[in-house]
Amino acid sequence: MKIKCPKCKEDAELAPDFSYVECKKCGLDMSYGEYVRYVAHSEAQYSDILGDYTGATEGETAGTLDEWED
């Protein structure tokens, strides 16, 4: 499936099993979870999706990228 590359903004490929995201234009290669975190931290309009991955409820923050990497 085609999705937007967070680095170069061109088309990237999302694996059918959601295991990785790859962009042949800029060389991006990461897991889908890493992609979600990268997009959420680099684009403010998506920052609320971090709660979906941390189990945070409405009104709570999902933490910083540093906290995610522990």
Number of C-alpha atoms within 10 A of each C-alpha: 10 13 14 15 22 18 15 13 12 14 16 23 18 21 14 9 7 12 11 16 24 21 22 12 13 13 12 16 15 16 14 17 13 13 19 19 18 16 19 18 17 13 10 9 10 13 17 16 16 21 16 10 12 12 10 15 10 9 8 10 13 20 12 11 13 7 8 12 6 5
